[in-house]
């Protein structure tokens, strides 16, 4: 019996490991403070964790992260001049719930 077969039998009998932690959905929209227009290409990330998303054409982002108090989010312009130049911004989530919506306004550099 191969290792792959043995692992398949183990998973069939016992299932795969499940994430038992409480997750929260972080979503929102990033806009320019000067024009009020959505900003594409902003990296929205959880500081010290691997979760992130890049804003789409409408400036929207969404990802799941662990539900803990004091999560630090970072907003970074990673596409250089392509969609304008914007200053980085950090914020801390103090209100904890299963779903958080943020409207973020970034200043031009």
Residue frames relative to the residue before (quaternion, step in Angstrom):
aa qw qx qy qz dx dy dz
X 1.0000 0.0000 0.0000 0.0000 0.00 0.00 0.00
X 0.3804 -0.7313 0.5218 0.2194 3.58 -0.89 0.95
X 0.6595 -0.4994 0.3854 0.4087 3.55 -1.31 0.30
X 0.6286 0.5414 -0.3332 0.4480 3.60 1.00 -0.79
X 0.6539 0.5043 -0.3079 0.4726 3.57 0.96 -0.85
X 0.6503 0.5178 -0.3133 0.4591 3.57 0.96 -0.88
X 0.6648 0.4943 -0.3065 0.4687 3.61 0.95 -0.84
X 0.6250 0.5311 -0.3411 0.4593 3.59 1.03 -0.75
X 0.6549 0.5024 -0.3106 0.4714 3.59 0.93 -0.88
X 0.6321 0.5300 -0.3298 0.4590 3.61 0.99 -0.84
X 0.6858 0.4754 -0.2879 0.4699 3.60 0.87 -0.95
X 0.6340 0.5315 -0.3347 0.4512 3.57 1.02 -0.74
X 0.7051 0.4554 -0.2624 0.4761 3.59 1.02 -0.77
X 0.8248 0.2602 -0.0915 0.4936 3.56 0.86 -0.99
X 0.4737 -0.6725 0.4467 0.3517 3.61 1.19 -0.27
X 0.5404 -0.5990 0.4739 0.3529 3.52 -1.32 0.12
X 0.6084 -0.5497 0.4042 0.4055 3.59 -1.15 0.47
X 0.2275 -0.7792 0.5725 0.1151 3.58 -1.00 0.81
X 0.4373 -0.6510 0.5518 0.2836 3.54 -1.18 0.64
X 0.1477 -0.8303 0.5346 0.0552 3.57 -0.38 1.22
X 0.4833 0.6753 -0.4347 0.3483 3.59 1.27 0.00
X 0.4915 -0.6283 0.5081 0.3248 3.54 -1.24 0.42
X 0.1636 -0.7967 0.5780 0.0670 3.56 -0.79 1.04
X 0.1730 -0.7573 0.6185 0.1189 3.50 -1.27 0.50
X 0.3764 -0.7034 0.5622 0.2180 3.53 -1.12 0.80
X 0.0960 -0.7640 0.6373 0.0316 3.55 -0.79 1.10
X 0.1445 0.7806 -0.5947 0.1271 3.56 -0.69 1.08
X 0.1756 0.7936 -0.5703 0.1191 3.53 -1.22 0.33
X 0.3915 -0.6851 0.5615 0.2491 3.49 -1.37 -0.34
X 0.2319 -0.7541 0.6033 0.1168 3.54 -1.06 0.88
X 0.0146 -0.7964 0.6038 -0.0325 3.56 -0.89 1.04
X 0.5508 -0.5797 0.4888 0.3489 3.52 -1.33 0.35
X 0.4703 -0.6777 0.4901 0.2819 3.58 -0.90 0.94
X 0.6947 0.4922 -0.2878 0.4384 3.60 0.99 -0.76
X 0.8044 0.2912 -0.1441 0.4974 3.57 0.80 -0.98
X 0.3855 -0.7267 0.4805 0.3040 3.59 1.15 -0.55
X 0.5252 0.6410 -0.4004 0.3910 3.58 1.32 0.07
X 0.5871 -0.5785 0.4283 0.3703 3.61 -1.16 0.57
X 0.2535 -0.7655 0.5760 0.1342 3.57 -1.14 0.69
X 0.2468 -0.7625 0.5880 0.1097 3.55 -0.77 1.14
X 0.8025 0.3626 -0.2246 0.4172 3.58 -1.24 0.49
X 0.4798 0.6301 -0.4665 0.3938 3.60 1.14 0.51
X 0.3113 -0.7357 0.5712 0.1888 3.58 -0.86 0.98
X 0.1102 -0.7697 0.6285 0.0209 3.55 -0.73 1.17
X 0.0917 0.8309 -0.5366 0.1152 3.58 -0.46 1.18
X 0.4349 -0.6300 0.5729 0.2928 3.51 -1.36 0.42
X 0.4286 -0.7168 0.4896 0.2506 3.58 -0.62 1.17
X 0.8408 0.1410 -0.1657 0.4956 3.57 -0.98 1.01
X 0.6842 0.3785 -0.2977 0.5477 3.62 1.22 0.32
X 0.5687 -0.6379 0.4132 0.3145 3.58 -1.24 0.26
X 0.5376 0.6444 -0.4155 0.3508 3.62 1.16 -0.23
X 0.2314 0.7460 -0.6059 0.1510 3.53 -1.01 0.91
X 0.0928 -0.7476 0.6507 0.0951 3.51 -1.38 0.20
X 0.3313 -0.6984 0.5950 0.2199 3.55 -1.29 0.40
X 0.4800 -0.6819 0.4624 0.3012 3.58 -0.81 0.97
X 0.4001 -0.7143 0.5305 0.2198 3.55 -1.11 0.82
X 0.7904 -0.3202 0.2298 0.4690 3.59 -1.31 -0.23
X 0.7150 0.4167 -0.2488 0.5033 3.59 1.14 -0.59
X 0.5584 -0.6354 0.3706 0.3836 3.59 1.30 0.21
X 0.5341 0.6632 -0.3890 0.3516 3.59 1.26 0.07
X 0.0492 -0.7693 0.6370 0.0054 3.52 -1.27 0.64
X 0.0821 0.7822 -0.6173 0.0186 3.57 -1.26 0.35
X 0.1657 0.7534 -0.6268 0.1094 3.54 -1.15 0.73
X 0.4201 -0.6685 0.5498 0.2728 3.53 -1.32 0.33
X 0.0242 0.7751 -0.6312 0.0129 3.54 -1.16 0.67
X 0.6672 -0.4951 0.3699 0.4158 3.53 -1.29 0.24
X 0.4055 -0.7174 0.5158 0.2340 3.58 -0.98 0.86
X 0.2795 0.7293 -0.5721 0.2504 3.55 -0.07 1.37
X 0.5452 -0.6324 0.4446 0.3243 3.55 -1.15 0.61
X 0.8215 0.2734 -0.2012 0.4583 3.55 -1.11 0.73
X 0.2486 0.7718 -0.5452 0.2126 3.60 1.04 0.68
X 0.2497 -0.7666 0.5774 0.1287 3.56 -0.89 1.01
X 0.1297 -0.7792 0.6111 0.0508 3.55 -0.84 1.05
X 0.1513 -0.7766 0.6074 0.0714 3.52 -1.12 0.76
X 0.1688 -0.7624 0.6210 0.0675 3.55 -1.02 0.93
X 0.0259 0.8250 -0.5584 0.0825 3.58 -0.52 1.23
X 0.3575 -0.6920 0.5876 0.2191 3.54 -1.05 0.88
X 0.0426 -0.8519 0.5217 -0.0188 3.58 -0.22 1.27
X 0.6677 0.5192 -0.3128 0.4320 3.61 1.20 -0.12
X 0.5023 -0.6863 0.4013 0.3400 3.57 1.26 0.47
X 0.8363 -0.1897 0.1516 0.4916 3.62 -0.84 -0.97
X 0.4241 0.7632 -0.4358 0.2185 3.59 1.23 -0.34
X 0.8094 0.1250 -0.0515 0.5715 3.62 0.91 -0.86
X 0.7021 -0.3809 0.2458 0.5492 3.57 1.19 0.53
X 0.4069 -0.6903 0.5393 0.2588 3.56 -1.28 0.32
X 0.0125 -0.8167 0.5750 -0.0470 3.56 -0.69 1.12
X 0.4966 -0.6495 0.4954 0.2935 3.55 -1.12 0.76
X 0.5258 -0.6164 0.4838 0.3310 3.57 -1.13 0.70
X 0.0920 -0.7858 0.6103 0.0401 3.54 -1.20 0.56
X 0.1483 -0.7598 0.6276 0.0834 3.57 -1.10 0.78
X 0.0241 0.7786 -0.6270 0.0062 3.54 -1.17 0.60
X 0.2889 -0.7438 0.5794 0.1664 3.57 -1.21 0.54
X 0.3190 -0.7329 0.5702 0.1894 3.57 -0.90 0.96
X 0.1100 -0.8119 0.5720 0.0403 3.57 -0.60 1.13
X 0.6724 0.4342 -0.2902 0.5246 3.59 1.15 -0.54
X 0.1589 -0.8057 0.5681 0.0538 3.56 -0.59 1.16
X 0.2267 0.7366 -0.6174 0.1573 3.56 -0.90 0.99
X 0.6829 -0.4984 0.3347 0.4162 3.59 -1.25 0.15
X 0.7884 0.1385 -0.0623 0.5961 3.57 1.20 -0.51
X 0.0379 -0.7895 0.6122 -0.0209 3.57 -0.84 1.04
X 0.1030 -0.7801 0.6150 0.0508 3.59 -0.92 0.95
X 0.0963 -0.8112 0.5767 0.0077 3.57 -0.84 1.04
X 0.1597 -0.7151 0.6698 0.1201 3.54 -1.15 0.77
X 0.0561 -0.8232 0.5643 -0.0286 3.57 -0.44 1.24
X 0.1466 -0.7691 0.6187 0.0645 3.55 -0.94 0.97
X 0.1501 -0.8042 0.5723 0.0573 3.58 -0.70 1.12
X 0.4048 -0.6995 0.5420 0.2305 3.53 -1.09 0.84
X 0.4818 -0.6296 0.5214 0.3157 3.55 -1.16 0.65
X 0.4704 -0.6504 0.5147 0.3014 3.56 -1.20 0.59
